[in-house]
Amino acid sequence: MSAPVAGRVSKVTVTPVAFRDPPLLNVVGVHQPYVLRAIVQVHTDEGLVGLGETYADQAHLARLGAVAAALPGADVFDLHGLRRVVTEALGASTGGAGASFGGMLEVSSAVDTVASPFEVALLDLQGKALGRPVSDLLGGAVRERVPYSAYLFYKWAGHPGHDEDTWGEGRTPEQMVAQARRMVEEYGFTAIKLKGGVYEPPHEIETVEALAAAFPDHRLRIDPNGAWTVETSIEVAGRLSGVLEYLEDPTPGIEGMAAVAQHTDLPLATNMCVIAFEHLKPAVAADAVQVVLSDHHLWGGLRRSALLGGICETFGMGLSMHSNSHLGVSLAAMTHLAAATPNLTYACDTHYPWKTEDVVKPGVLEFRDGGVAVPAAPGLGVELDEDALAALHEQYVACGQRGREDTAYMRSIVPGFTPNTARW
């Protein structure tokens, strides 16, 4: 029997959803009770459906809607044509200006972030039509299992006015070691990342050192999201040299990162000052970062992320993968991309253990020994749970959130809170 023909796009649906999230602390505030995501479904005239996932703030949903209206009739294999459709739709309908996500990530053009979920969906369709997994479309998997890291967060015991969540409070070094131990025992992670920028540096250094003592064979990293000055970053890098595998975004900007890099041999990583192709040239020229954290949601999809991998290899830069709060469609895409990127040799970040709800059917994306096996079924290899999608959409409608507002939410609880960027 021959494989089905992918055909052309007949219909596109974009469904905003909300799933519950713990009160995870960061440099700009605290996570709200719900995470907003958008699930993209691209239908073809041959009866296939491709999946994508992305952000779901109001401005982003408007851009997604403009592309969804313009995409029917497109050839599923014409990925260059997709980019033309996105560029024209944004310019004509919603403006092609920049976009901001979560108060920490800003891009000068929204084209890449809007194109990404549609490109993932088209690759899902291509794989289903050809009977091959998406990793094969990206050049083939070079690893059967993709390693991920335990992603630790300082956190409150529960959202104010709500019951405590199952993770409990995470403020002290002892509590953070307990949080790490649960993640390691449940998922087998061999790398551990601490989200910093919440407390003054001595407290967070003490946490890292406690983790190093408790997990001497694990690779450690900390990400304060630019909470420190250049001087403090240099001091912390010296203190934690030999303890961390890399130090992520200790201070803001390419210039600041370059100043830190001049005074340490500890690799500096980023998902803040290099998040678009236009940032690569100045970062390389200044030797500001040694590890780039890719993110297909920001960089324009899976193929452009593979292009980023090639550029990093050319300039001798390491490659890891950034995570924001996400569902199973994104995890599947991340896993295929990481499997097919030879020089992505660091364990990828993921928020996945923090979620309790999903839109994909269980059984495919399972963490074992700290990693996820590359789905072998055609396309992304995951199946949408229509009932779960409907339930999480109803949760979106009812929850009242329409964007990510970590700072505003924090100020509703701690009046006068100021984001900690370059504070210490």
C-alpha positions, 0 to 999 in steps of 0.5 A: 500500500502506498503512503498517503499524499500530503496534498494541500492545506484545506483548513487551519484551526488555532485553539488557545488552552490553559493548563495549571502551573505552580507558583514558580519564582523568577527574576520578573515575578512569579508564574500565574496559576495557568499557562496559556498555549495555542494548539495549531491544527493544519488539515489537508484535503487528503484528510491528514492533520498536522500539529503545532504548539506556541504561545497564546497571548492576545497579540500572538493569537491575532497573528496566528489567526491572520496566518491561519486564514491565509494558509489554505491552498498551500502545498504542505511541502512548500516551507519557503512558501509558508514563510512568504505567507506568514510575512505577507499576512503579518504585514497586511493584517497585524503588523510585522513589528516585534513581539514580547513574551513573558517580560524577558524575551523580545524579538524585533520581528514576529515572523519567526515566532509565528511561522514556527508552529505552522512549520512544525505542523507541516513537517508533521504532515510531511512525515505522516504522508511519507511514513517517516518521523520528523527527525528523518526529515531533519537529516536523521536521528543521531541519538535514539534518546534525547537527554533532558535536565531537571529544571528547579525553581524557587517557589511558594508552597502554593498560589495564594488562596489555593491549596499547596501543590504536590511539590511544596515550598522551595526556598532554602538550599535544603528544600531545593535539594529535596526538589532535585531529589524528587525529579532525579528519582522520578525521571532519572535526570543526570543534569540539574538546572536552577532558575535563579535571580530570585534571591541575593547571589550568596543564597543562590550560590549556597543552593548550587553548592548544596546541590553539588554536594548532594549530586556529585555526579550530576552536571549543574547550571544556574540561570539568574536571567540577567539578575546580576551586575557584571562585577557580581557575575565575574565573582560568582563565575569564579566561585562556581568554576569547576562546579557548573557546566555552564553559567546562563545569562548572569548579566544582561546584554551582549556587551555585559556577557562579553565583559564577564567572558573576559574574566572567566573560563566558565562557559557562558550560555544564553537564551536572552541576548542571542534569540534571533539570527541578527544577534549572532554576528555581534555575539560572535564578534564579542565572544560574548557567549560560548553556548547558545540555547536554541528554541524552535518557538523563537528561532522560526521552527525546526529547520531554522533551528537546525541552521542555528546548529550549523552556525554554532558548529562553524564558530565553535559554540556549544548548543543546548535547548531552552524551555518555556512552560509547554505541552506534549506537542512542543516536547515531541518537536523538541525531541525530534529536533535535538535527536537530529542535531549532532552538535546539540550535546548538552541536556535540554531544558524542559518544564514538562515535569511541572505540568499536570495536564496535556493535550496529547494522548499518553504513552509516547513521551515518557522520561526514562533515565533522564531522557525521552525516546525519539518517537518512531511513528510518522510525523511528530509521533503523538496523537491529539486527545480531542477531549483534553483539548476541549477541556483545556480550551474551556479552562482557558475561557474560564481562567480569565488570563489572556497573557503572561504577566509574572510581574503584575501577578507578583505585585498583586501579592507583593505590592511594590515588587520590582523585577530583579534585572541587574539588581545585584 
